[in-house]
Amino acid sequence: MSEILVTGGTGTLGVPTVDALRRAGHSVRVLSRHPGPDQVRGDLLTGAGLAQALDGIDTVVHLATSGSTRDVDAAGTLIAAAEESAVTHIVYISIVGVDSIPLPYYRAKLQIEHMLEASPVPHTILRATQFHDLVTMIFAYQKRLPWVFVPRFGAQPIAVEDVAERLTELVGQEPAGRVADIGGPERLSAEQMARQWKAAALSTKRIVSIRLPGEIVRTLRERKNMVPGAPYGTKTYSEYLAKRYG
Ligand SMILES: NC(=O)c1ccc[n+]([C@@H]2O[C@H](COP(=O)([O-])OP(=O)(O)OC[C@H]3O[C@@H](n4cnc5c(N)ncnc54)[C@H](OP(=O)(O)O)[C@@H]3O)[C@@H](O)[C@H]2O)c1
């Protein structure tokens, strides 16, 4: 069993990942900028606390994100610290389509994949599709308007519990470089998801489908954010909504 440091272990994906790793029998330490039970204090942007957090660790599961391109600096700090430590495996979560969809955040994630490939520390990179939580946030955040604007494209959303399961499998295996992408069990249009969300959240807002121009939407229409073939994920968006909204 491994001694694991999970960065981002307090986040949306991190919480179920820490649970899954512990259920599999691993010893898990969570890196956080804040104090908390079973957490070690550290900041990936400043490097504060990182050397102590990595002491005695053999595997790092890197999930932390600032939601911005500053993740490149954070990953650089983490990889440099791992190279100075006894870490023998970094498992990194990336996103399906980072090499095709020209969003700055996606470009940053692709750059981090390349940084891992250039590092002597063995690694595994897993790309997953959009989480159910992210899709829901896009609808729920449009608070002030009587409508919910929904761009015309599709997604293959996945439950964070399913991603956590796959990350746990990968931690138990040899470093494998980039492994097969994973996606959820359904391919849905944003409008279908918005309608499911509206019913579950008891929202009275009108769903308004909009066509956005540009390269990003073109790549989404080309399904660059989806995974061909059999899905890995098992939980549907309606199951997620039922659990979230009761
Ligand atoms: N959302 C999606 O649809 C999707 C799809 C595929 C892959 N992903 C990837 O999945 C990963 C996790 O996403 P998420 O939605 O679970 O993130 P999240 O809920 O926003 O959580 C972010 C985490 O990052 C940590 N963090 C942020 N800045 C930090 C810093 N400077 N130093 C140390 N820790 C820091 C936070 O820890 P504290 O606040 O406790 O310090 C928190 O645990 C990301 O890499 C994301 O790109 C997301």
PDBQT file of the ligand as one rigid body, heavy atoms in Angstrom, charges set to zero:
ROOT
HETATM    1  N1  LIG A 301     -14.666  20.301 -13.222  1.00  0.00    +0.000 N 
HETATM    2  C1  LIG A 301     -14.583  19.459 -14.245  1.00  0.00    +0.000 C 
HETATM    3  O1  LIG A 301     -15.536  19.254 -14.988  1.00  0.00    +0.000 OA
HETATM    4  C2  LIG A 301     -13.273  18.710 -14.474  1.00  0.00    +0.000 A 
HETATM    5  C3  LIG A 301     -13.192  17.726 -15.472  1.00  0.00    +0.000 A 
HETATM    6  C4  LIG A 301     -12.007  17.010 -15.621  1.00  0.00    +0.000 A 
HETATM    7  C5  LIG A 301     -10.912  17.299 -14.811  1.00  0.00    +0.000 A 
HETATM    8  N2  LIG A 301     -11.014  18.287 -13.860  1.00  0.00    +0.000 N 
HETATM    9  C6  LIG A 301      -9.855  18.555 -12.998  1.00  0.00    +0.000 C 
HETATM   10  O2  LIG A 301     -10.122  17.994 -11.723  1.00  0.00    +0.000 OA
HETATM   11  C7  LIG A 301      -9.324  18.671 -10.755  1.00  0.00    +0.000 C 
HETATM   12  C8  LIG A 301     -10.133  18.941  -9.511  1.00  0.00    +0.000 C 
HETATM   13  O3  LIG A 301     -11.172  19.841  -9.825  1.00  0.00    +0.000 OA
HETATM   14  P1  LIG A 301     -12.263  20.224  -8.715  1.00  0.00    +0.000 P 
HETATM   15  O4  LIG A 301     -13.441  20.716  -9.446  1.00  0.00    +0.000 OA
HETATM   16  O5  LIG A 301     -12.392  19.092  -7.740  1.00  0.00    +0.000 OA
HETATM   17  O6  LIG A 301     -11.540  21.452  -7.975  1.00  0.00    +0.000 OA
HETATM   18  P2  LIG A 301     -12.124  22.333  -6.762  1.00  0.00    +0.000 P 
HETATM   19  O7  LIG A 301     -13.344  21.726  -6.188  1.00  0.00    +0.000 OA
HETATM   20  O8  LIG A 301     -12.175  23.752  -7.249  1.00  0.00    +0.000 OA
HETATM   21  O9  LIG A 301     -10.988  22.226  -5.665  1.00  0.00    +0.000 OA
HETATM   22  C9  LIG A 301      -9.771  22.890  -5.834  1.00  0.00    +0.000 C 
HETATM   23  C10 LIG A 301      -8.783  22.280  -4.871  1.00  0.00    +0.000 C 
HETATM   24  O10 LIG A 301      -7.486  22.823  -5.141  1.00  0.00    +0.000 OA
HETATM   25  C11 LIG A 301      -6.876  23.187  -3.926  1.00  0.00    +0.000 C 
HETATM   26  N3  LIG A 301      -5.992  24.321  -4.192  1.00  0.00    +0.000 N 
HETATM   27  C12 LIG A 301      -6.275  25.414  -4.924  1.00  0.00    +0.000 A 
HETATM   28  N4  LIG A 301      -5.205  26.249  -4.946  1.00  0.00    +0.000 NA
HETATM   29  C13 LIG A 301      -4.239  25.649  -4.195  1.00  0.00    +0.000 A 
HETATM   30  C14 LIG A 301      -2.905  26.015  -3.837  1.00  0.00    +0.000 A 
HETATM   31  N5  LIG A 301      -2.344  27.179  -4.244  1.00  0.00    +0.000 N 
HETATM   32  N6  LIG A 301      -2.195  25.175  -3.067  1.00  0.00    +0.000 NA
HETATM   33  C15 LIG A 301      -2.743  23.993  -2.619  1.00  0.00    +0.000 A 
HETATM   34  N7  LIG A 301      -3.987  23.594  -2.940  1.00  0.00    +0.000 NA
HETATM   35  C16 LIG A 301      -4.739  24.418  -3.706  1.00  0.00    +0.000 A 
HETATM   36  C17 LIG A 301      -8.010  23.531  -2.961  1.00  0.00    +0.000 C 
HETATM   37  O11 LIG A 301      -7.580  23.237  -1.657  1.00  0.00    +0.000 OA
HETATM   38  P3  LIG A 301      -7.747  24.231  -0.376  1.00  0.00    +0.000 P 
HETATM   39  O12 LIG A 301      -8.789  25.251  -0.738  1.00  0.00    +0.000 OA
HETATM   40  O13 LIG A 301      -8.175  23.299   0.739  1.00  0.00    +0.000 OA
HETATM   41  O14 LIG A 301      -6.391  24.800  -0.168  1.00  0.00    +0.000 OA
HETATM   42  C18 LIG A 301      -9.109  22.544  -3.403  1.00  0.00    +0.000 C 
HETATM   43  O15 LIG A 301      -8.988  21.320  -2.712  1.00  0.00    +0.000 OA
HETATM   44  C19 LIG A 301      -8.745  19.890 -11.461  1.00  0.00    +0.000 C 
HETATM   45  O16 LIG A 301      -7.394  19.626 -11.805  1.00  0.00    +0.000 OA
HETATM   46  C20 LIG A 301      -9.591  20.017 -12.707  1.00  0.00    +0.000 C 
HETATM   47  O17 LIG A 301      -8.906  20.626 -13.774  1.00  0.00    +0.000 OA
HETATM   48  C21 LIG A 301     -12.161  18.976 -13.672  1.00  0.00    +0.000 A 
ENDROOT
TORSDOF 0
